[in-house]
């Protein structure tokens, strides 16, 4: 997500975070979902790369830089509660190498900000998140947590299950693991009907409502990858034929707070020279209501000289832009997000290319 204000500056791989005397949030929350990017291989005559980049929001000059192989990131138009980011780069690996590594999410998503991470089964148990331990700040918030007023983002069922006046790290962490496993299982069985309604603030925030608002701004997804679009917007527990995916959990340091999250990764494998991966946030303990990432991989190379154009788009709806500082925070967050995303994709590019050359 995204944090700012008037305090010291901290680093996050995707965004530099600015903290306030009373923390708002950080450019990281938006990009904290930037964690998984993916897509396929082979030259695709059906994709007009230049037209796609233009529609996403890149300028003619930026498109020229992208075609030369440079890393280019920009924030794009979004409503007052959202941040939209796009970044493009060329990575010297085949698209299938990228998506294969993505499926091993614990190895793909690395960095000092990743505290814990793991893939969940279709019917997950709390034991699959045995390493998840809440921070003391979250435990303190859970002691005073109630519907309509909670320092940790939860639905009413989660507040009932996790919030305790006598909460301790061990008991609160165990309750959170159980709650998240149950929720992830319901989502994988029932689909979007099981998506939560956040009740940590006075105004309920249905995750599905914010997800739909995000998808209205991605018309190229529905046109270019209709099955992937349907898998996101109409997920009922079963993915359309030809797609695969998984749900993973993570705990990541985002500015002053670590964020516990659940993410649904949906992969449209390589076909006609492209692949696409959606990363759909289905839970986050802080900062944002919904986030959706889309990665498009276009094969630009040969067997002897593999190259993948990686185009990543992310839109996130945040809860940090309200109040008297909202108009100040928004441009700062977007600037930090752009700078941080460029650093992150360069790091990812270097690691993937190094692993590919080493035959890993």
N, C-alpha and C positions, 0 to 999 in steps of 0.2 A: 504494500500500500504506500502510504506517503506521509511523511512527517515534516513538520516545520515549526518555525517560530524564530525565537531570537536568542537561542542558546548556542552551545558548542556544536561543532559539526562532527558527525560520526560517519563511518563508511559502511556501505552495504554494497555487495557486488553489483547490483543493478541500479542502485540509486544512492546518492549521498543523502544522508538523513540529517535534518536540522532539528534539534530539540528545543523546546520552550521551557520556561519555568514550570508550566503545566503542560506536559507533552500533548501535542496535537496528534501528529502522525507522521509518516514518512513516505517519501517517494518510493520507498521500498515496498510498501504494501501493494501498490499497483503491480510492481514487478516481482513481488514475491511469488506470484503465479506464473511469472515468466519462466519458471523452473524447467518445464519440459517443452521442448520444441521438436518437431519431427517432420519428415516427408521423403518421397520416392525417387525413381530414376528413369532414364531413357528420354529421348527428345520428344516433346509433346507438341504436335502441330496444332492442337486445339486451343493452346494457351497463347494469347498475345501478351507476352511478359510486359512490354512497355505500357500497354493499355491497363493492365492490372496494377502496375506500380503507380500509374497516374491516378487511377480510381482510388487507390489506398490513400493517396495524398502526397506522394513524392513529386517534386518539381522536375522540370525538364533537365535542369543542371544536375540535380541529385540522381536522376535516372542514368545520366551519362557516367557519373562517378560509380554507380552500382555496376554498370556493364563493364567498367574497367577493373572491377574486382575490389573496390573500396568498401569499407564498412560505413553505412549511412543510417542514421537514426533520426527520427523526427516525431514530435507529438502532432496529433491531428485534431480536427474539430470535435468537440464533445460538449454535452450539456453541463450545467453548473455543478452536478454532483458526480461527474465522471471524468476519467482521464483516459485518453486514447493514445497509444504509442505504436509506431511501426519501425522496424529495423530490417535491413537487408545486408547480406554479406555473401561471399563466395568461399566455400570450404572445399579443400582438395581431397574429398572422399566421395565414394558413390553414395547416392541417396539411401540405398538399402543398408549400407554400413551405419548410417545415421539412425535409421529407424530400429535396426537390430540393437544398437547400443541403448536407445531410448527405452526399450522394453526391460532392460536391466536398470530400473530407475535409481536404485541406490548407488550404482556406479556412475550413471550418467549425470546425476545431480549431486555435485560435490562442491565443497567450499567450507570455509570456517563458519559461515552463517548457518549451515545445515547441522543442527544438533542431533536430530534423530529422523529416520526415514525408513519406510518399508512398504512393500506391496501387500495388498490384502486379497484374500480368496473371495470366491463368490458368496460364501457363507462365513464371514469372518468371525473370529472369536477375540476376546480381549487379550488372549495369550499372543496373538499376532502383533500386538503393540506393547509387548512386555517392557521394552526399553523407554516407552514414553513416560516422562516424569514432568509434572507441571512445575513451573517456577513459583517461588514463594509469593511473588506479587499476584499471581493468579489465585493462589490459595487464599490469600488475604481478601481478595475481591469476592471470592465464593462464600466467605463467612457472612458477608452483608448483602448477598445476592437475593433478589426477589423479582418476580415478573414485573417488567416495566422499569426496573432499576438494577442493573447488574453490570459490573466491570468486565465481565467475560461474555462474549456473544454466544447466546444459547436460545433454544426455543423453550416453551413452557415445560415440555417434558424433560428437557435437559436440566433446566433449573431445579425441577423437582428431584431429579436423580442425582445431581452433582453438588448443589449448594447445601452447605451445612454450617451451622454456627460454630461447631467444634472441628471444622475441617483442618486436617494436617496434610502435609505433602503426600504421605503414603496413601491415606484413605481417599483424598481428593483425586490423585492420579489414577488409582484403581477404579474409582467411579467414572472418571472421564473415559478411560479405556473401554469400560463396559458400555457406556452410553454411545461412544463413537462406533464401536463394533456393531451394536444393534442397529444404529442409524444407517451405516454403510450397507449392512445386509438388507434392510428394508428397501433402500434405494436401488440396489442391484436386482432385487426381485420385482419391485413395483414401479420403478422408474421415477419420472418427474413428479408423479403424484405424491411421492414420499419426501420431496424436498421440503426443508424446514421453513418455518416462519419465525424469524428472529424476534424475540420478545425481551431483549435486554434494555430497550428504551421504551418510552411511553407510547410511541407509535409503532405498531407491528410492521415488520418488513418481510413480506413473503419473498423468498429467494427466487422463485419461479417468475414473479412479476418483474424483478430487476433483470433476470436473464433474458426475458422477452424484450425488454427495453434495449438491452445491448444488441440483440440479434437484428433489430430493425436497422442498425447502422452497418450491417455486413451483407449487403445485397449480393456481392460477388460470391459469397460463400454458397448461397442458395442456387445461383446460376451455374457456378463451376463445379460444385461438389454437392449435388442435391441430396444424395444418401447420407452424407456426413451432416448436412444441415438438419435433416430429419432425425438423425441419431441424437443430435443435441436437443433440438426443440421438442421432439415428440418421443423421447426415450421412454419405453414402457417396460424395461427390464430385459429386452432382447434387442441386440443390434441388428440392423439390416444386413442382408447377405453381402459378404465381401469385406466387412469391417471387423476389426477386433479391438480389444481394449482391456483396460484394467483400472482399478481404483487403488490409489496409494495414500498413505498418511505421512505427515511430516511435522516436525517442529523446527521452525526457522527463526533466527534472530532478525527482527524487523525494527530497527531503531531501538527505542528503549524497552520494547516488549518483544518477547518471543511469541510467534503465532503458531498455533496448532491448527492444522488444516487437513481436509480431505479433498482429493482431486480425482476426477474421472478423466482418464486419457482415452481418446477414441482415435484409432489409426485407420486411415484409408490407404492401404498399401500401394506400392508402385504400380502404376497403370498408365500406359501411353506417355511415359516420360515424367510423370509427376506423382507425388504422394502428398498427403495432407494429414495433419494431426491436430485435433482439438484438445485443449486442456481446459476442462470445465470445473471450476471450483464449486464444491457442494457444501463446504463448511469452512469457516475461518473464525478463530476465537477473538480476533481484534481487527479493527480498522475498516473493513469493507463488507458490503452486502452481497456482491456478486462479481465474478471476474471470468472472462472467457478469452483464451488465447488460441490463435490459429497459426500454424506453421505450414508453409507451402515449400516443398522442395522440388526444384526443377533440375533435371539432369542436363548439365552443360558440357560434359566431358566425353571421354572415350575410355575403353578398357585400359589403355596405356596411360592415359592422362585424365583420371577421374576428377570431376568437379561438380559440386552441387550449389545451385543458387538457393540460399535460405532466406525466405521472406517471412517475417514474424509480425503478427498484428495482435495487439492486446487492448481490450477495453475493460475497465474496472469501474464499478460504482462504489464510491467511498462515502464515509460518514464524517469526513474531516474538514469539509469546506463550508460548514455553517458558521454562524456567528460573525462578529465584527471584523475578524481577520480573514474571512473567506476569500475576499478579492485579492488579498496579499499572498495567501498561501498557494493559490491555484497556479500562478505563473512560476513560482519557485519550485513547486513540486514537479511541474512538467519539465522544467529545465534540468533538474536533478535526474529525472527519469531518463531523459534523452542521453545525458552524459553517461549514466550508469549502465544503460543497455548496451552502449557501444563497447564499454570495457568488458562486459559479461560475454558478449558474443565473440570478442577477440580471444578471450580466455578459453571459451568452448572450442573455437576453431583450432587454436594451438593444440589443445589436448586431443581432439579427435584426429587431427592430422598426425600427431606424434604416435598415437595408438595404431593408426592405420599403417604407417610406415613400419612400425615394429611388429605388425602382423597380429595384433591383439584384437 
